[in-house]
Amino acid sequence: MTTIALIVAAGVGSRFGGSLPKQYHELGGEPILRRSVLAFLNHPHIDGVRIVINPAHRDMYDAAVGDLGLPEPVAGGDTRQESVLFGLEALAKGPKPDMVMIHDAARPLIDAATISDVRRALDDAKGAIAAKPLVDTLKRANGATITTTIDRANLWQAHTPQAFHFNDILVAHRAAAGAQLTDDAAVAEKSGIAVTIVPSNPDNMKITNPDDLDRAARLLGHNYGDIRTGMGFDVHRLIPGDKIHLCGVTIPHDRTLEGHSDADVGLHALCDAILGAMGAGDIGAHFPPSDPQWKGKDSAHFVRHIVGMVSERGGIIAHVDVTFMCEAPKIRPHHDKMVKRVAELLEISPSRVSVKATTTERLGFTGREEGIAAQAVATLRFPG
């Protein structure tokens, strides 16, 4: 199942003002468009990115993302709805994706967890959008005079990404051409496609006015100012077997690691590092080896649970570094798969994952190939 992100960047930003379209303004030293694109390009659940632009902006586009190796951009239309349709038609020329995530370039603070949540929703739904519940009381006014109060119950503010099964949304957009609908969920609704709401990160704001740039810069620089580091270390004994699990990757080997679960020494060290950064004990406290329910359990289960703990506390995982100490198996041939798997489990970009290995020059239990050790360091950020 392939998923392509379609980034809509064809607008002129008339409400923003000035001669430079808002998607090419800098935010934290990078163009807004580049930040939006990289959020999807580096995401483990996204297989590719296509951008819809105004052809008159081609020089600005090249300066912003021309070094990222993206497919040729698609020429947009006069409205957002038309631009999305043109983008979908370009994708339809093949190879067609199974799913498409449509995202506004002017939302550069989109986070990896929201992208993951929206994508996973498509496993059970025809369409899904990121959205934020309305919390303020709403008033309708005639000029400056209030005429009525609107019940805010069950009201949501639509964000992007908005994701759909590709063929369904293509047919819906073709049927709605010229209808002047304001988002893709409205196009889907008009076509009878049920759309699921996924809670969005509240910081997933849209840059509309110049003041929004200042707010986004504050969120970017100060929202996660509480930086914490944790370290984890784990060892498992090698025993007769035919495969080994390291960082979520199964490797054929003439021995295996002994342990109550799948004995994935890399993921166990990583769990302890993340728990350490939270001051939340160690993996044994949360998944005791004396408990039979964890016997033979895939260590991915432990990682996902701990990632949920980070999210519940309002934090994000900024970077992890795993080091194996062993003579065999060789880690390098499996490096890329390990990085990708860890990134998937942590719901972060692979660029935030480091996996490496060293030997102990034939010294000690690892040198005698009696076992494998792993050390991990995790950096977490929390609001502060």
N, C-alpha and C positions, 0 to 999 in steps of 0.2 A: 504494500500500500504506500504510494508516494504522495507526499504533500509539498506543494509549492506555495510560497508566500508571494502574493501580488501586492506590491507597495505602490500606492497611488500618490504621485508627486507632480501632477500636471497643473495644479492650481497656481494662480498669480498672487494670491494672498491679498486681495483688495482691502479686507478689514485690517490687516496688519499694517498696511501703508508702506511708503518708501519704494524705491526702485528695485530692491533685491527681494525676490520671493522668499517667504519665511522659511521654506524648507532648506534654503542654502545659507541662512544665517548660522553663525557659529554658536554652539552651546558647549561650554567647558572645553574650548579649544578644538572642537570638531563640528563640521556642518550637521545640522539637524537631520538631514536625509541620511548621512553616513551612520549616525547613531541608530536610527530606525532600521536600516538595512542590516547592520552588524548584529543586532539583537536576533534576527531570524537566520542570517547566514551562518552564525556560530551555534545555532540551536540543534541539538541531536535529533529532534523530531521533524526537522525541516530539511527537505531534500534539494531545494533550490530556491532562488529568489529571482523574480522578474519585476522590473520597475516601469511604471507608466509615467511619462514626462511630457512637458510642453516642448516641442522641437526647438522653439526659440531659446530654450534654456540649455541647449546641448553643451555649451562650453562650461557652464556652471556644474552641470551633471558630471562631466568628465573630471573636473577638478575635485569634486566631492567624493566620487566612488569609482573613478575610472581605473584605479589600480586593483580592484577587487575581483577581476576576472568574471564579471557578470555577463549574461547574454545581452544582446542588443536591446536597448530600451524600446518600449512601445510608445508610439505617438498617441497622446491623449486627445480627448474631445473638448467640447465647450462646457460640459458639466461633469461633475464627479461620476454620476451614473453612466454617462456615455464613456468616460475614460475607463471605468471598470469593465464595461462591455468590450471595449477595444482590447483591453488586457486579456480578458477571457478568450476572445476570438484568437488572439495570438497564441495562447497556450493550447487551444484546440487544434492548432496545426500540427501538434505533436512534438515529442511524445506527450500525450495527454496525462496529466496527473490524476490520481484517484480523488484527491481532496485539494482544496485551495483555501488558503487563509488570506483574506483581504484586509490590508492595514493602511491607515493613513500615515503618510510620511511625517506629518506634524505631531505625531505622538512618539517622541524619541525616548521616553522613559519606560516603555513597555519592558516588563521583566520576564525572565525565562519561565518562572513558575506559572504565570498567567498564560503564556503561550502553550505550555504543557497541558494545563487544565482545559483550555479551549479545544486543543487537538484531541485529548482523551474523550471529551464529550461526544465527539463524532463517532465513537465506537457504538453508541446507542442512539444517536440522534441524527436527523437529516441536516440540521443546522445548529450552530452554537455561536453566541457572541459574548464578549466580555462586557460587563455592565456594572454600574455602581448604584446601590439603592439610594433613593433620595431621602435625605434626613431633614432638610429645611422645610418649614411651612411654606406652601405655595399660595400666592395671591394673584387673582386676575384683576386688572385695573382698567379704567377708562381714563386715559391721561395719567394724572397723578392720584386719582381717587380709586380706592379699592372697591370693587364691585362684588367680589365673592372670594371665599377661601376654598381651595381645591384640596380634596382628600389625597394625601400623599401615599396612602397605603397601596402597596403593590405597584408603585411607580419606580422606574429605574432609568438611570442615565446611560444611554448606549455608548459604549466605547468600541474600539477595535483592538485586536483582530476580530473579524467575523468570518467564521469558517463553515464550509459546506462541502458536500459531495459534489465533485466538479460538474458532472453532466447535469445535475439538478439545477445548480445555480446558473449555468450557462443558458439552459432553456428558459429559466425564469427571467434572466436579464434580457434575452431576445424578445420575450413576450411583453416586457415592461418598457421597451424602448420609447423614449419621449415622454414618460409619465412624470418626470421630475421628482422622483422619490429621493429622500435625503440619505438613506443608508441601504446597505445590502440586505439587512434583515427585513426592511419594508418591501424590497423587491421579492424576497422569499415568501413573505406573508401573503402578498398579492397573488402569488402562484400556488398558495395552499401548502407551502412547506412549513412544518412546525419547527420553531426555533427555540432552542434551550438557552437559558441565561446562565452564565458562569460568573461568579463574583470576580470583579477586576481589582487589581491593585489600585488603591485610591490615588496613588501618585501617577497613574497612567493618564496624565493630563494632555489636552490638545493645545498646541501653541496657536493662539488666534490673534492676540493683541501683543504689542511690545512689552507690556507689563508681565505677560506670561513667561517671557524669556527670563526675567529676573527671578520669578518664582521657581521656574524649572532649574535655574542655576543653583538656587538655595537648596532645593531638594537633592540635586546631584551632588552637592558638596557637603551638605551638613545633615542629611536625613539619617545617615548611618555612621555617625561619628564615634560610636562606642565600638572599638576594634579589639577583638579578642583572639588569642592564639592558643591552640591546644596541641598536645603531643600524644601519640599513641604508639605502643610497641607490643608485638605479639610474636609468639614462637609456636610452631607445631612440629611434631616428630614425623619423620618419613618412615613409612612401613610398606610392605609389599602391596602392589596395586597396579593399575594400568592407566590412571589419569590423575590430574591434579587441578584444583580450582584456585586461580589467582586473579584478584580484582575482577571477579565475575566472568572470567574466561576459562573454559575447559581446555586443558592442554594434555595431549597424550604423553604419558611418561611411564617409566618402568617401576615407579613407586607412586604412592599417594600420601597425603597428609592425614595424620590421625587426629580426630577431634569429634566432639559431640554433634556438631552441625556438619556442614560441608568442609569445615576446617580451612576456609579461605583466609589465610593469614593476612593478606593485603587488606581485604575489606574489614577484618576484625580490628586491625591497627587503625584503619581510617575511622571506624565507629568510635573507638576510644579517643581519638584526636578531637573529633567533633564534640563528643560528650565532655571532654576536658575543657574545651573552649567555653562550654555552657556552664561548667561547674556542676555537672549532672551525673557524677559517678563514672562507672565504667560499664562495658558491655555485659559483664557477668552479673551486675546488679539488675539489669533490665531483662536479660535473657539467661537465667542461671543454667549452667550445664547439668544441674541435678534435675531439671524439669524435662520429662520425657517428650513434651510437645515440640522441643527444639531439636530432637535427635534427627540428624540427616537434613536439617532445614537449609534451604538456599539462603546464604548470607545476604542476598539482595533484600530479603524481608527485613533484616535488622537495619540495613542502611535506610530503607524507605521509612521505617518507623522513626528513626532518629532525625531524618530530614523533616518529617512532620513536626517533631518537637521544636526544631529551629524555627519553622514557619509559625507555629503557635505562639512562640515568644517574640514574633515580629522581626526575626533576623534573616539574614541572607548568608550564604556560603560564598566567600569572595575568592578563595583559592585553596587547593589541597595539593600536597606533595607526598607521594608514597615511594619508599625506597626498600627494595628487597635485598636481603643478604643471603646469597646462595651460590653454589657452584653449578647447579643444574636444577631445572631446565634453563635454557637461555631465554632471557626476557625480551630481548630486542625484537625477535621475529613476531612477537605478540603485542608489542608496545601499542600500536595504533588501536587495536581492538580493545585493549585494556582502558586506554584513555577514553575512547568512545563510550564504553560500558559504564565507567565511573561517572562520566558527564551525564549520561542518561539517568542513572540512579540518583544523582545529586540535583538534577534538573538545572545544570549550569552549562556554560559554554565549554567545549573541549579545551579552549585556550586557557581555562582556569584550572586545568588538571595537569599535574606532572607525575609521571611514573618512570622510575629508573631502577637500576640494580647495580650491585657491587659484589665482589667476592671478598673473602677474608684471607686471601692468599694461602688457602688450605689450612688455616689455623682454626682451632676450636671446633665445636660441633657442626657448624655450617661448613667448615672446610673439610670435615670428615664425611660430609653429606649425610649426617644423621638427622638433620632437620632444616627448616627454612625459617628465617626471621624476617620481620617487616617492621619498618618504622614509618610513621605518618605524621605530618604536620598539617593542621587545618586552621585557616584564618576565617573568622566569622565577623560580621558587622551587624550591630544592633542600633536602633534609634537611640540617640543620646545627645 
